[in-house]
Amino acid sequence: MLYQKGYILSAFEFLKEWNYSTTTCKLHEAFKDCLPSDVRLEFMMPCGNKLVSPKVCEGQELSGALIHKVFKSKTLYLRPSKEIEV
């Protein structure tokens, strides 16, 4: 059901030159049909049987280059800042 409604993407290309702001903007564009514009997105990654927020050094943000390193072979999950209607 989530896949059919557009909440799951099988692939999304992150460009290494994107900064954090561009990355989140592009993700909002990809989910524009099912995600309100006022919803913030939190990047999540699998760790055991839980989803956790990736830890980066203070002052760093998940840019396209860091996403390529951190999520090289992992699935990237997005957590919306508020409940969205499914």
Buried (B, 14 or more C-beta within 10 A) or exposed (E): EEEEEEBEEEEEEBEEEBEBEBBBEBBBEBBEEEBEEEBEBEBBBEEEEEBEEBEEEEEEEBBBBBBEEBBEEEEBBBEBEEEEEE
